[in-house]
């Protein structure tokens, strides 16, 4: 089983997670920009974070045989903080970087006017930079938030095939399917979706435009939920090709629209055993001995 996790926050995960993911078949991922777990107090903290996504985290993932791509955005939760909004002016310089395969996460958290303004501005950036968009749907009043999300997407003029609307469930998948946008599902231990509910949705709606992710982050989450969904699909009678489509070919097709997606096999196609002063994660190029 080859796996591409299209939404996982590896900044919040350990090297042990990378090893377990590789062993389960994960060979590529997309890490969307999101919040730090506590409020940022300046635009500079975004700059350091974005630099880490396109630099350090990509390097760290490569040590464990996994291709790391990312998305860049001002996330909905922090769009309400005036200290953070100025980062919108800096986004274009990051959207042009290699390995930045979409604008995201954007969308709604509490469905405020500030969130909507940031959402609309970033959709315009995606159009300008010819990038896909990863859209976060709110955890509260999700159905109304999803309908409002689709209205903003439609008004922006972006092609629906360039948009994935994420964190869907049984109530919200229908409107997104009808919109022509891609459908994203986060498989989570306690909230959002689980792998068995996901199998039921795939039976009803099919495998086209479907993305399944772990959304693993600071909370109680599981970076192997993509693998567990694939196993549940096989147990339910889906074919190996069905699983490969949902867990690999679909995310490659969606993010490949950026023209910058990295999924090719690395020279070191398995986790490295090298260390730096006894530490399991290297800090950069090793000096010649």
Phi, psi and omega per residue, in radians:
X1 nan 2.080 3.059
X2 -1.747 2.425 -2.975
X3 -2.285 2.368 2.993
X4 -2.114 1.942 3.109
X5 -1.503 1.937 -3.035
X6 -1.466 0.082 3.125
X7 -2.857 1.723 3.116
X8 -2.666 2.425 -3.034
X9 -1.780 1.425 -3.020
X10 -1.209 -0.337 3.056
X11 -0.970 -0.516 -3.108
X12 -1.640 0.076 -3.043
X13 -1.959 2.898 -3.076
X14 -1.716 2.947 3.058
X15 -1.109 -0.529 3.071
X16 -1.064 -0.613 3.075
X17 -1.121 -0.758 3.097
X18 -1.020 -0.759 -3.134
X19 -1.113 -0.761 -3.140
X20 -1.161 -0.665 3.120
X21 -1.127 -0.783 3.119
X22 -1.055 -0.773 -3.129
X23 -1.090 -0.514 -3.131
X24 -1.461 -0.160 3.110
X25 1.993 0.012 3.132
X26 -1.257 2.193 -3.138
X27 -2.165 -0.169 3.120
X28 -2.716 2.724 3.126
X29 -2.708 2.881 2.964
X30 -2.142 2.242 3.088
X31 -1.881 1.897 3.113
X32 -1.359 2.525 3.026
X33 -1.123 2.374 3.117
X34 -2.632 -2.955 -3.041
X35 -1.428 2.904 -3.034
X36 -1.586 -0.056 -3.045
X37 1.730 -0.314 3.018
X38 -2.519 2.799 -3.047
X39 -1.109 2.382 2.935
X40 -1.320 2.607 -3.071
X41 -1.979 -0.050 3.139
X42 -2.784 2.820 3.088
X43 -1.132 -0.546 -3.133
X44 -1.008 -0.559 3.127
X45 -1.206 -0.514 3.027
X46 -1.180 -0.743 -3.127
X47 -1.028 -0.828 3.121
X48 -1.076 -0.714 -3.127
X49 -1.157 -0.839 3.124
X50 -1.065 -0.724 3.107
X51 -1.063 -0.633 3.105
X52 -1.173 -0.648 3.138
X53 -1.135 -0.728 -3.074
X54 -1.557 -0.120 -3.112
X55 -2.085 -1.444 -3.027
X56 -1.030 -0.817 -3.060
X57 -1.175 -0.606 3.064
X58 -1.123 -0.718 3.105
X59 -1.142 -0.745 -3.127
X60 -1.117 -0.773 -3.139
X61 -1.072 -0.682 -3.111
X62 -1.075 -0.521 3.113
X63 -1.167 -0.287 3.139
X64 -1.995 0.354 3.009
X65 1.321 0.391 -3.053
X66 -2.159 2.284 3.060
X67 -1.342 2.243 -3.087
X68 -1.959 2.124 2.989
X69 -2.068 2.913 -3.137
X70 -2.550 2.926 2.967
X71 -2.098 2.671 -3.069
X72 -2.203 2.395 3.126
X73 -3.055 2.935 2.818
X74 -1.537 2.043 -3.047
X75 -1.295 2.727 -3.054
X76 -1.020 -0.681 -3.071
X77 -1.045 -0.695 -3.077
X78 -1.622 -0.070 3.088
X79 -1.162 -0.280 3.129
X80 -1.479 -0.124 -3.072
X81 -1.729 2.001 -3.118
X82 -1.000 -0.428 3.131
X83 -1.209 -0.322 -3.034
X84 -1.798 -0.386 -2.938
X85 -1.094 -0.513 -3.122
X86 -1.093 -0.281 3.115
X87 -1.108 -0.368 3.103
X88 -1.002 -0.566 -3.141
X89 -1.255 -0.333 -3.124
X90 -1.641 -0.247 -3.020
X91 -1.031 -0.694 -3.081
X92 -0.962 -0.595 -3.124
X93 -1.190 -0.466 3.101
X94 -1.516 -0.568 -3.132
X95 -1.142 -0.322 3.116
X96 -1.516 -0.110 -3.051
X97 -1.307 2.613 3.011
X98 -1.077 2.509 3.097
X99 1.423 -0.092 3.029
X100 -1.603 1.824 -2.899
X101 -1.827 0.036 3.104
X102 -2.970 2.911 2.941
X103 -1.636 2.200 -3.125
X104 2.933 2.869 -0.082
X105 -1.373 2.376 3.025
X106 -2.157 2.980 3.116
X107 2.252 -2.459 -3.043
X108 -2.106 2.553 2.918
X109 -2.025 -1.092 3.109
X110 -1.892 0.099 3.121
X111 1.027 0.896 3.097
X112 -1.668 2.927 3.083
X113 -1.138 -0.628 3.125
X114 -1.111 -0.718 3.099
X115 -1.114 -0.714 -3.118
X116 -1.155 -0.669 3.109
X117 -1.106 -0.815 3.121
X118 -1.114 -0.676 3.111
X119 -1.041 -0.910 -3.098
X120 -1.102 -0.722 -3.136
X121 -1.118 -0.647 -3.096
X122 -1.373 -0.512 2.988
X123 -1.092 -0.695 3.092
X124 -1.103 -0.671 3.090
X125 -1.116 -0.693 3.130
X126 -1.078 -0.732 3.103
X127 -1.095 -0.794 -3.110
X128 -1.087 -0.686 -3.079
X129 -1.649 0.069 3.104
X130 0.955 0.895 -3.118
X131 -2.106 2.629 2.962
X132 -1.165 2.989 -3.128
X133 -2.299 2.342 3.030
X134 -1.822 2.067 -3.029
X135 -1.922 2.235 3.087
X136 -1.571 2.248 3.031
X137 -1.716 2.558 -3.038
X138 -1.155 2.634 3.126
X139 -1.419 -0.346 3.108
X140 -1.890 2.453 -3.137
X141 0.900 0.898 -2.949
X142 -1.108 -0.697 -3.092
X143 -1.138 -0.834 3.103
X144 -1.076 -0.696 3.117
X145 -1.123 -0.620 3.121
X146 -1.198 -0.758 3.096
X147 -1.076 -0.749 3.122
X148 -1.141 -0.671 3.088
X149 -1.024 -0.831 -3.116
X150 -1.128 -0.566 3.072
X151 -1.117 -0.772 -3.129
X152 -1.162 -0.726 3.095
X153 -1.049 -0.793 -3.124
X154 -1.104 -0.747 -3.110
X155 -1.173 -0.448 -3.095
X156 -1.241 -0.446 -3.099
X157 1.531 0.009 3.115
X158 -1.230 2.537 3.125
X159 -1.161 2.320 -3.084
X160 -1.053 -0.512 -3.140
X161 -1.207 -0.153 3.086
X162 -1.683 0.121 -3.056
X163 -2.145 2.271 2.929
X164 -1.957 2.203 3.088
X165 -1.734 2.047 -2.923
X166 -1.827 3.019 -3.137
X167 1.074 0.685 -3.133
X168 -1.419 2.904 3.048
X169 -2.546 -2.918 -3.081
X170 -1.095 -0.513 -3.116
X171 -1.381 -0.499 -2.978
X172 -1.873 -0.207 -3.079
X173 -1.138 -0.637 -3.073
X174 -1.022 -0.957 3.137
X175 -1.033 -0.635 -3.140
X176 -1.236 -0.698 3.083
X177 -1.022 -0.738 -3.128
X178 -1.214 -0.456 -3.070
X179 -1.293 -0.356 -3.054
X180 1.591 -0.095 3.067
X181 -1.300 2.840 3.016
X182 -1.313 2.679 -3.096
X183 -1.950 2.136 -3.129
X184 -1.942 2.452 -3.112
X185 -2.309 2.214 3.111
X186 -1.718 2.102 -3.098
X187 -1.684 1.974 -2.910
X188 -2.274 2.595 -3.072
X189 -1.067 -0.725 -3.017
X190 -2.051 -0.519 -3.061
X191 -2.139 -3.067 3.133
X192 1.038 -1.974 -3.079
X193 -2.182 2.798 2.918
X194 -2.086 2.999 -3.007
X195 -1.153 -0.530 -3.114
X196 -1.324 -0.671 3.020
X197 -1.119 -0.622 3.119
X198 -1.116 -0.711 3.106
X199 -1.057 -0.715 3.126
X200 -1.109 -0.693 3.110
X201 -1.151 -0.706 3.117
X202 -1.132 -0.620 3.076
X203 -1.107 -0.668 -3.079
X204 -1.408 -0.710 -2.996
X205 -1.854 -0.166 -3.122
X206 1.472 -3.010 -3.025
X207 -1.874 -0.075 -3.141
X208 -1.225 2.400 3.084
X209 1.021 0.479 3.140
X210 -1.819 2.246 3.032
X211 -2.112 2.279 3.122
X212 -2.029 2.233 -3.109
X213 -2.358 2.886 3.096
X214 -1.586 -0.440 -3.064
X215 0.881 0.454 -3.090
X216 -1.023 2.364 -3.034
X217 -2.634 -2.621 -3.105
X218 -1.190 -0.444 -3.046
X219 -1.426 -3.020 3.102
X220 -1.263 1.795 -3.034
X221 -2.571 2.985 -2.985
X222 -2.385 1.922 -3.115
X223 -1.222 -0.046 3.092
X224 -1.794 0.200 -3.126
X225 -1.145 -0.460 3.040
X226 -1.118 -0.820 3.107
X227 -1.052 -0.762 -3.113
X228 -1.140 -0.569 3.074
X229 -1.187 -0.742 3.081
X230 -1.040 -0.749 3.115
X231 -1.108 -0.707 3.121
X232 -1.150 -0.634 3.085
X233 -1.092 -0.794 3.139
X234 -1.106 -0.726 3.136
X235 -1.106 -0.531 -3.112
X236 -1.505 0.000 3.069
X237 1.813 0.008 3.036
X238 -1.199 2.683 -3.111
X239 -1.495 2.910 3.037
X240 -1.007 -0.659 3.133
X241 -1.156 -0.667 3.076
X242 -1.043 -0.813 -3.135
X243 -1.108 -0.754 3.140
X244 -1.106 -0.623 3.116
X245 -1.126 -0.834 -3.081
X246 -1.233 -0.725 -3.000
X247 -1.641 -0.185 3.135
X248 -2.368 -1.046 -2.981
X249 -1.151 -0.657 3.132
X250 -1.107 -0.906 3.116
X251 -1.101 -0.590 3.076
X252 -1.109 -0.739 3.135
X253 -1.127 -0.780 -3.082
X254 -1.164 -1.002 -3.066
X255 -1.291 -0.340 3.072
X256 -1.117 -0.322 3.091
X257 -1.107 -0.292 3.111
X258 -1.276 -0.400 -3.032
X259 1.314 0.108 -3.068
X260 -2.225 0.153 -3.060
X261 -1.233 2.381 3.108
X262 -1.954 1.919 3.089
X263 -2.326 0.015 -3.127
X264 -1.141 2.603 -3.109
X265 -1.191 2.380 -3.122
X266 -1.419 2.784 3.081
X267 -1.018 -0.786 3.047
X268 -1.613 1.545 -2.986
X269 -1.528 0.312 3.056
X270 -2.595 2.826 -3.085
X271 -0.960 2.387 -3.135
X272 -1.435 2.623 3.091
X273 -1.708 0.093 -3.121
X274 -1.183 2.692 3.092
X275 -2.324 2.893 3.039
X276 -2.142 1.902 -3.110
X277 0.905 0.689 3.121
X278 1.507 -0.090 -3.136
X279 -1.579 2.503 -3.044
X280 -1.301 -0.182 3.130
X281 -2.008 2.186 3.123
X282 -1.202 2.783 3.139
X283 -1.917 0.015 -3.097
X284 2.613 -2.929 -3.124
X285 -1.085 2.365 3.131
X286 -1.422 2.472 3.111
X287 -1.179 2.620 3.064
X288 -1.142 2.377 -3.123
X289 -1.595 nan nan
